[in-house]
């Protein structure tokens, strides 16, 4: 697995994404499958990130001195941030409890419900950013989920 910091072109949101390899990232990027989780922008590029360099095997990491204060998180209250993420996760879980996973059939089923060809129901699934924009342009009511969802067939 490899992790990249990615940045959307529209708003400049920086986010972290995991891939099986650099080739997986390139393939998903070429197919338009990567989008900003905040604004949905598909114009995503790799952001500048610090490399993870391990210490040599014959050297010990230098532990900070006990009297050295820990660096501040630049004014961010991490406890409040954690509570906010947990609240969003709980709200999303509650919302999805009454929703049906339709996977890659999401666009077709959402359109069928919109045009009255299928009974309306709460569904969630996968759709490429360009297809999501097309649904919105047609007036189909869709919204991105704030947090990623693991498909039911992929759960252990």
N, CA, C and O of each residue as an XYZ file, in Angstrom:
624
protein
N       0.839     -1.179      0.000
C       0.000      0.000      0.000
C       0.886      1.245      0.000
O       1.993      1.247      0.539
N       0.368      2.293     -0.616
C       1.075      3.564     -0.672
C       0.065      4.678     -0.404
O      -1.085      4.604     -0.838
N       0.499      5.692      0.303
C      -0.383      6.815      0.629
C       0.146      8.064     -0.064
O       1.349      8.325     -0.076
N      -0.770      8.824     -0.636
C      -0.424     10.087     -1.278
C      -1.258     11.193     -0.659
O      -2.419     10.987     -0.304
N      -0.657     12.364     -0.535
C      -1.420     13.564     -0.245
C      -1.872     14.091     -1.592
O      -1.048     14.298     -2.482
N      -3.170     14.311     -1.756
C      -3.733     14.801     -3.008
C      -4.349     16.175     -2.777
O      -4.705     16.527     -1.652
N      -4.469     16.942     -3.848
C      -4.996     18.304     -3.752
C      -5.939     18.540     -4.918
O      -5.609     18.242     -6.066
N      -7.129     19.085     -4.614
C      -8.075     19.383     -5.689
C      -7.713     20.724     -6.314
O      -7.173     21.608     -5.649
N      -8.015     20.863     -7.588
C      -7.673     22.069     -8.314
C      -8.604     23.228     -8.025
O      -8.177     24.382     -8.064
N      -9.857     22.953     -7.737
C     -10.841     24.013     -7.552
C     -10.641     24.819     -6.282
O     -10.436     26.032     -6.343
N     -10.696     24.159     -5.133
C     -10.631     24.850     -3.841
C      -9.290     24.671     -3.143
O      -9.020     25.343     -2.147
N      -8.451     23.778     -3.647
C      -7.152     23.543     -3.018
C      -7.214     22.682     -1.773
O      -6.298     22.724     -0.952
N      -8.296     21.886     -1.610
C      -8.398     20.994     -0.459
C      -7.314     19.929     -0.561
O      -7.111     19.354     -1.630
N      -6.619     19.661      0.535
C      -5.603     18.614      0.574
C      -6.165     17.463      1.383
O      -6.716     17.660      2.466
N      -6.019     16.249      0.844
C      -6.527     15.070      1.531
C      -5.602     13.900      1.262
O      -4.786     13.938      0.341
N      -5.733     12.858      2.073
C      -4.886     11.686      1.992
C      -5.652     10.556      1.314
O      -6.841     10.368      1.572
N      -4.974      9.802      0.447
C      -5.611      8.661     -0.216
C      -4.625      7.501     -0.280
O      -3.427      7.703     -0.480
N      -5.135      6.294     -0.111
C      -4.314      5.077     -0.124
C      -4.545      4.323     -1.423
O      -5.672      4.245     -1.912
N      -3.478      3.771     -1.979
C      -3.546      3.000     -3.220
C      -2.686      1.758     -3.080
O      -1.772      1.709     -2.257
N      -2.988      0.758     -3.889
C      -2.198     -0.466     -3.884
C      -0.783     -0.228     -4.381
O       0.153     -0.896     -3.943
N      -0.625      0.720     -5.293
C       0.687      1.039     -5.864
C       0.584      2.373     -6.588
O      -0.506      2.924     -6.742
N       1.718      2.884     -7.026
C       1.703      4.117     -7.818
C       0.939      3.886     -9.120
O       0.240      4.779     -9.600
N       1.071      2.689     -9.691
C       0.368      2.361    -10.931
C      -1.149      2.388    -10.714
O      -1.894      2.821    -11.593
N      -1.607      1.923     -9.541
C      -3.042      1.977     -9.228
C      -3.534      3.416     -9.192
O      -4.607      3.733     -9.706
N      -2.724      4.296     -8.567
C      -3.100      5.713     -8.543
C      -3.214      6.245     -9.966
O      -4.209      6.883    -10.311
N      -2.209      5.989    -10.791
C      -2.203      6.502    -12.168
C      -3.411      5.981    -12.947
O      -4.038      6.734    -13.693
N      -3.742      4.694    -12.779
C      -4.872      4.106    -13.500
C      -6.198      4.735    -13.052
O      -7.044      5.060    -13.884
N      -6.373      4.902    -11.753
C      -7.611      5.502    -11.248
C      -7.716      6.962    -11.668
O      -8.802      7.444    -11.989
N      -6.586      7.662    -11.664
C      -6.580      9.064    -12.080
C      -6.962      9.169    -13.557
O      -7.750     10.038    -13.931
N      -6.411      8.293    -14.396
C      -6.704      8.314    -15.832
C      -8.178      8.019    -16.113
O      -8.743      8.550    -17.069
N      -8.808      7.168    -15.279
C     -10.219      6.813    -15.474
C     -11.171      7.797    -14.795
O     -12.388      7.625    -14.866
N     -10.630      8.824    -14.140
C     -11.476      9.819    -13.499
C     -12.173      9.333    -12.242
O     -13.252      9.817    -11.902
N     -11.563      8.375    -11.546
C     -12.188      7.796    -10.364
C     -11.789      8.491     -9.067
O     -12.305      8.153     -8.002
N     -10.886      9.447     -9.146
C     -10.429     10.130     -7.941
C     -11.052     11.522     -7.904
O     -10.972     12.280     -8.870
N     -11.667     11.840     -6.780
C     -12.299     13.155     -6.616
C     -12.075     13.644     -5.194
O     -11.866     12.848     -4.278
N     -12.121     14.936     -5.020
C     -11.967     15.554     -3.703
C     -13.146     15.137     -2.819
O     -14.296     15.310     -3.221
N     -12.890     14.595     -1.628
C     -13.991     14.193     -0.753
C     -14.742     15.375     -0.146
O     -15.832     15.202      0.401
N     -14.173     16.564     -0.237
C     -14.817     17.739      0.340
C     -15.760     18.392     -0.665
O     -16.921     18.659     -0.354
N     -15.247     18.651     -1.893
C     -16.061     19.391     -2.870
C     -16.424     18.578     -4.108
O     -17.211     19.048     -4.930
N     -15.870     17.361     -4.270
C     -16.196     16.513     -5.408
C     -15.447     16.851     -6.677
O     -15.723     16.255     -7.718
N     -14.502     17.792     -6.635
C     -13.741     18.197     -7.813
C     -12.879     17.027     -8.295
O     -12.155     16.424     -7.504
N     -12.955     16.706     -9.586
C     -12.178     15.605    -10.149
C     -10.813     16.060    -10.633
O     -10.008     15.222    -11.042
N     -10.522     17.347    -10.602
C      -9.210     17.865    -10.998
C      -8.277     17.725     -9.805
O      -8.016     18.691     -9.089
N      -7.775     16.503     -9.598
C      -6.965     16.182     -8.430
C      -5.542     15.875     -8.876
O      -5.329     15.161     -9.855
N      -4.575     16.419     -8.152
C      -3.160     16.150     -8.417
C      -2.482     15.771     -7.108
O      -3.041     15.963     -6.028
N      -1.278     15.233     -7.215
C      -0.512     14.919     -6.016
C      -0.047     16.221     -5.385
O       0.411     17.134     -6.072
N      -0.173     16.291     -4.069
C       0.288     17.460     -3.324
C       1.709     17.202     -2.839
O       2.152     16.056     -2.761
N       2.402     18.254     -2.522
C       3.741     18.116     -1.967
C       3.618     17.495     -0.591
O       2.792     17.921      0.217
N       4.433     16.492     -0.323
C       4.382     15.835      0.974
C       5.790     15.490      1.434
O       6.692     15.313      0.615
N       5.972     15.398      2.727
C       7.268     15.047      3.285
C       7.476     13.549      3.148
O       6.567     12.775      3.448
N       8.658     13.119      2.698
C       8.902     11.685      2.566
C       9.050     11.029      3.928
O       9.520     11.649      4.882
N       8.648      9.781      4.005
C       8.826      9.005      5.231
C      10.162      8.286      5.120
O      10.287      7.311      4.379
N      11.147      8.762      5.847
C      12.490      8.191      5.779
C      12.757      7.500      7.104
O      12.743      8.122      8.166
N      13.002      6.198      7.016
C      13.264      5.424      8.222
C      14.708      5.628      8.674
O      15.585      5.897      7.854
N      14.953      5.501      9.969
C      16.302      5.591     10.498
C      17.091      4.360     10.077
O      16.524      3.283      9.891
N      18.393      4.525      9.931
C      19.235      3.383      9.601
C      19.164      2.375     10.735
O      18.949      2.741     11.890
N      19.343      1.132     10.407
C      19.253      0.071     11.398
C      20.265      0.186     12.519
O      20.014     -0.270     13.635
N      21.429      0.803     12.228
C      22.451      0.890     13.263
C      22.368      2.189     14.070
O      23.271      2.490     14.851
N      21.286      2.960     13.887
C      21.114      4.213     14.620
C      19.801      4.188     15.377
O      18.786      3.688     14.890
N      19.844      4.730     16.558
C      18.632      4.818     17.353
C      17.978      6.169     17.120
O      18.649      7.176     16.892
N      16.669      6.168     17.183
C      15.949      7.438     17.092
C      16.226      8.226     18.369
O      16.284      7.653     19.456
N      16.391      9.501     18.238
C      16.637     10.346     19.393
C      15.293     10.734     19.983
O      14.466     11.361     19.321
N      15.089     10.359     21.223
C      13.832     10.687     21.904
C      13.875     12.135     22.358
O      14.929     12.625     22.763
N      12.733     12.832     22.295
C      12.724     14.210     22.775
C      12.982     14.253     24.280
O      12.597     13.344     25.015
N      13.622     15.297     24.715
C      13.881     15.446     26.140
C      12.561     15.683     26.861
O      11.673     16.340     26.318
N      12.417     15.160     28.075
C      11.158     15.311     28.802
C      10.763     16.763     29.057
O       9.577     17.071     29.177
N      11.755     17.662     29.141
C      11.425     19.054     29.417
C      11.110     19.844     28.148
O      10.821     21.039     28.221
N      11.164     19.182     26.972
C      10.853     19.845     25.712
C       9.362     19.728     25.454
O       8.843     18.614     25.383
N       8.660     20.840     25.312
C       7.216     20.756     25.071
C       6.913     20.157     23.699
O       7.668     20.345     22.745
N       5.820     19.448     23.618
C       5.388     18.869     22.339
C       4.960     20.004     21.421
O       4.422     21.008     21.887
N       5.195     19.851     20.105
C       4.788     20.914     19.187
C       3.269     21.059     19.165
O       2.544     20.064     19.192
N       2.799     22.285     19.117
C       1.355     22.556     19.057
C       0.837     22.212     17.670
O       1.581     22.283     16.691
N      -0.404     21.850     17.583
C      -1.031     21.485     16.308
C      -1.563     22.728     15.611
O      -2.691     22.734     15.118
N      -0.766     23.763     15.570
C      -1.083     25.033     14.895
C      -2.497     25.544     15.183
O      -3.235     25.918     14.271
N      -2.858     25.551     16.468
C      -4.126     26.140     16.857
C      -5.343     25.234     16.700
O      -6.454     25.651     17.025
N      -5.168     24.024     16.218
C      -6.299     23.113     16.016
C      -6.520     22.323     17.299
O      -5.588     21.716     17.828
N      -7.726     22.330     17.789
C      -8.080     21.543     18.968
C      -8.393     20.130     18.482
O      -9.480     19.863     17.969
N      -7.434     19.240     18.649
C      -7.568     17.879     18.114
C      -8.725     17.118     18.753
O      -9.352     16.294     18.088
N      -9.021     17.373     20.025
C     -10.144     16.693     20.669
C     -11.460     17.107     20.014
O     -12.333     16.272     19.776
N     -11.596     18.407     19.723
C     -12.812     18.874     19.057
C     -12.891     18.315     17.640
O     -13.965     17.934     17.175
N     -11.748     18.267     16.957
C     -11.723     17.725     15.595
C     -12.131     16.253     15.601
O     -12.914     15.822     14.754
N     -11.606     15.487     16.547
C     -11.951     14.067     16.659
C     -13.437     13.894     16.945
O     -14.089     13.031     16.358
N     -13.970     14.711     17.845
C     -15.399     14.633     18.175
C     -16.249     14.967     16.960
O     -17.287     14.343     16.737
N     -15.820     15.946     16.172
C     -16.560     16.322     14.966
C     -16.570     15.172     13.951
O     -17.614     14.854     13.381
N     -15.410     14.553     13.730
C     -15.335     13.433     12.782
C     -16.198     12.268     13.266
O     -16.884     11.627     12.470
N     -16.162     11.998     14.561
C     -16.982     10.916     15.108
C     -18.478     11.215     14.949
O     -19.264     10.314     14.659
N     -18.864     12.466     15.137
C     -20.271     12.841     14.972
C     -20.707     12.686     13.519
O     -21.811     12.216     13.245
N     -19.844     13.082     12.593
C     -20.162     12.931     11.170
C     -20.276     11.444     10.819
O     -21.189     11.041     10.099
N     -19.349     10.635     11.327
C     -19.381      9.196     11.050
C     -20.654      8.561     11.600
O     -21.262      7.716     10.941
N     -21.061      8.964     12.805
C     -22.276      8.410     13.413
C     -23.517      8.824     12.617
O     -24.417      8.014     12.397
N     -23.559     10.086     12.190
C     -24.699     10.569     11.395
C     -24.766      9.837     10.054
O     -25.849      9.462      9.605
N     -23.630      9.636      9.424
C     -23.612      8.924      8.145
C     -24.048      7.475      8.341
O     -24.805      6.941      7.530
N     -23.583      6.840      9.402
C     -23.966      5.458      9.678
C     -25.477      5.346      9.882
O     -26.103      4.406      9.393
N     -26.055      6.296     10.596
C     -27.503      6.294     10.831
C     -28.255      6.484      9.512
O     -29.257      5.818      9.254
N     -27.756      7.402      8.684
C     -28.369      7.666      7.384
C     -28.326      6.423      6.494
O     -29.306      6.110      5.819
N     -27.209      5.725      6.492
C     -27.045      4.562      5.616
C     -27.735      3.307      6.145
O     -27.889      2.329      5.413
N     -28.149      3.329      7.403
C     -28.826      2.148      7.973
C     -30.100      1.823      7.204
O     -30.459      0.654      7.066
N     -30.789      2.852      6.700
C     -32.034      2.645      5.954
C     -31.828      2.778      4.445
O     -32.787      2.958      3.695
N     -30.583      2.690      4.009
C     -30.253      2.842      2.593
C     -29.731      1.518      2.046
O     -29.151      0.716      2.777
N     -29.943      1.302      0.754
C     -29.500      0.065      0.110
C     -28.272      0.329     -0.753
O     -28.256      1.267     -1.550
N     -27.251     -0.493     -0.593
C     -26.043     -0.411     -1.415
C     -26.374     -0.954     -2.811
O     -26.816     -2.095     -2.945
N     -26.159     -0.134     -3.848
C     -26.422     -0.567     -5.224
C     -25.159     -0.572     -6.069
O     -25.211     -0.853     -7.266
N     -24.029     -0.264     -5.454
C     -22.747     -0.328     -6.151
C     -22.688      0.568     -7.367
O     -23.072      1.737     -7.316
N     -22.203      0.008     -8.462
C     -22.017      0.775     -9.690
C     -23.319      0.998    -10.468
O     -23.316      1.667    -11.502
N     -24.419      0.444     -9.978
C     -25.728      0.687    -10.597
C     -26.367      1.972    -10.070
O     -27.513      2.275    -10.400
N     -25.638      2.718     -9.261
C     -26.214      3.896     -8.624
C     -26.816      4.873     -9.627
O     -27.963      5.287     -9.459
N     -26.077      5.250    -10.661
C     -26.557      6.256    -11.620
C     -27.837      5.777    -12.307
O     -28.798      6.536    -12.434
N     -27.849      4.514    -12.749
C     -29.030      3.986    -13.440
C     -30.250      3.968    -12.521
O     -31.343      4.360    -12.930
N     -30.064      3.510    -11.274
C     -31.199      3.426    -10.360
C     -31.678      4.815     -9.927
O     -32.879      5.037     -9.775
N     -30.744      5.745     -9.730
C     -31.136      7.107     -9.352
C     -31.947      7.751    -10.476
O     -32.943      8.427    -10.215
N     -31.530      7.546    -11.715
C     -32.275      8.084    -12.858
C     -33.659      7.435    -12.951
O     -34.657      8.120    -13.175
N     -33.710      6.115    -12.776
C     -34.991      5.403    -12.861
C     -35.971      5.925    -11.807
O     -37.161      6.067    -12.087
N     -35.486      6.208    -10.616
C     -36.358      6.764     -9.569
C     -36.781      8.185     -9.932
O     -37.937      8.563     -9.742
N     -35.852      8.959    -10.448
C     -36.139     10.351    -10.810
C     -37.216     10.430    -11.889
O     -38.090     11.295    -11.827
N     -37.164      9.549    -12.862
C     -38.115      9.578    -13.979
C     -39.348      8.709    -13.738
O     -40.154      8.522    -14.650
N     -39.511      8.168    -12.507
C     -40.705      7.427    -12.149
C     -40.753      6.011    -12.682
O     -41.816      5.390    -12.670
N     -39.645      5.489    -13.146
C     -39.586      4.124    -13.673
C     -39.371      3.098    -12.564
O     -39.479      1.893    -12.793
N     -39.071      3.577    -11.381
C     -38.776      2.714    -10.237
C     -39.248      3.452     -8.989
O     -39.177      4.679     -8.922
N     -39.732      2.696     -7.997
C     -40.160      3.324     -6.748
C     -38.983      4.033     -6.086
O     -37.849      3.555     -6.125
N     -39.275      5.186     -5.476
C     -38.230      5.953     -4.794
C     -37.788      5.210     -3.536
O     -38.609      4.645     -2.813
N     -36.497      5.219     -3.292
C     -35.920      4.584     -2.108
C     -34.584      5.251     -1.818
O     -34.012      5.930     -2.672
N     -34.111      5.052     -0.629
C     -32.800      5.576     -0.256
C     -31.736      4.568     -0.702
O     -31.734      3.416     -0.267
N     -30.827      5.025     -1.581
C     -29.769      4.155     -2.094
C     -28.428      4.869     -1.975
O     -28.362      6.095     -1.882
N     -27.370      4.079     -1.981
C     -26.024      4.629     -2.055
C     -25.167      3.663     -2.858
O     -25.435      2.462     -2.897
N     -24.136      4.198     -3.496
C     -23.285      3.363     -4.330
C     -22.112      4.154     -4.860
O     -21.681      5.135     -4.255
N     -21.596      3.713     -6.006
C     -20.415      4.321     -6.604
C     -20.784      4.992     -7.920
O     -21.593      4.476     -8.690
N     -20.182      6.144     -8.162
C     -20.393      6.840     -9.425
C     -19.165      7.718     -9.670
O     -18.628      8.316     -8.738
N     -18.730      7.790    -10.909
C     -17.603      8.644    -11.262
C     -18.017     10.109    -11.122
O     -19.190     10.433    -11.306
N     -17.085     10.989    -10.801
C     -17.431     12.408    -10.635
C     -18.152     13.006    -11.846
O     -19.091     13.785    -11.681
N     -17.725     12.652    -13.048
C     -18.375     13.187    -14.250
C     -19.830     12.723    -14.337
O     -20.704     13.490    -14.741
N     -20.087     11.488    -13.964
C     -21.454     10.962    -13.989
C     -22.300     11.626    -12.901
O     -23.482     11.893    -13.116
N     -21.705     11.893    -11.734
C     -22.435     12.591    -10.671
C     -22.837     13.984    -11.140
O     -23.952     14.431    -10.870
N     -21.944     14.670    -11.836
C     -22.264     15.998    -12.365
C     -23.383     15.910    -13.396
O     -24.245     16.787    -13.456
N     -23.374     14.846    -14.213
C     -24.436     14.662    -15.209
C     -25.783     14.433    -14.519
O     -26.803     14.959    -14.964
N     -25.789     13.655    -13.439
C     -27.027     13.420    -12.687
C     -27.572     14.741    -12.141
O     -28.768     15.017    -12.232
N     -26.687     15.542    -11.580
C     -27.106     16.830    -11.015
C     -27.649     17.733    -12.115
O     -28.647     18.424    -11.912
N     -27.000     17.733    -13.281
C     -27.452     18.550    -14.406
C     -28.848     18.142    -14.868
O     -29.615     18.979    -15.346
N     -29.184     16.845    -14.725
C     -30.513     16.352    -15.104
C     -31.562     16.648    -14.034
O     -32.756     16.453    -14.261
N     -31.123     17.111    -12.885
C     -32.057     17.392    -11.804
C     -32.257     16.228    -10.860
O     -33.135     16.277     -9.999
N     -31.454     15.174    -11.005
C     -31.546     14.015    -10.118
C     -30.933     14.410     -8.776
O     -29.823     14.942     -8.730
N     -31.650     14.151     -7.690
C     -31.169     14.522     -6.367
C     -30.128     13.522     -5.882
O     -30.452     12.384     -5.544
N     -28.871     13.965     -5.853
C     -27.771     13.148     -5.353
C     -26.888     14.024     -4.484
O     -26.886     15.248     -4.619
N     -26.145     13.398     -3.601
C     -25.205     14.125     -2.749
C     -24.050     13.195     -2.399
O     -24.268     12.006     -2.167
N     -22.825     13.715     -2.356
C     -21.689     12.876     -1.958
C     -21.728     12.613     -0.458
O     -22.184     13.451      0.320
N     -21.252     11.455     -0.070
C     -21.148     11.142      1.349
C     -19.867     11.776      1.880
O     -18.856     11.798      1.178
N     -19.892     12.287      3.099
C     -18.700     12.956      3.623
C     -17.541     12.014      3.912
O     -16.383     12.430      3.877
N     -17.836     10.754      4.198
C     -16.791      9.776      4.513
C     -16.894      8.586      3.565
O     -17.989      8.262      3.105
N     -15.777      7.930      3.265
C     -15.819      6.768      2.377
C     -16.663      5.637      2.967
O     -16.803      5.510      4.184
N     -17.218      4.822      2.075
C     -18.044      3.688      2.482
C     -17.411      2.412      1.932
O     -17.035      2.351      0.761
N     -17.297      1.402      2.779
C     -16.787      0.103      2.342
C     -17.974     -0.692      1.818
O     -18.943     -0.895      2.550
N     -17.921     -1.156      0.547
C     -19.032     -1.951      0.017
C     -19.257     -3.193      0.872
O     -18.296     -3.758      1.393
N     -20.509     -3.631      1.029
C     -20.807     -4.789      1.865
C     -20.020     -6.032      1.485
O     -19.615     -6.789      2.367
N     -19.791     -6.267      0.196
C     -19.061     -7.465     -0.220
C     -17.576     -7.392      0.090
O     -16.887     -8.409      0.015
N     -17.058     -6.205      0.441
C     -15.631     -6.042      0.731
C     -15.326     -6.086      2.221
O     -14.160     -6.036      2.612
N     -16.358     -6.178      3.061
C     -16.140     -6.214      4.509
C     -15.682     -7.599      4.926
O     -16.103     -8.609      4.360
N     -14.813     -7.629      5.926
C     -14.334     -8.920      6.446
C     -15.366     -9.566      7.307
O     -15.138    -10.657      7.831
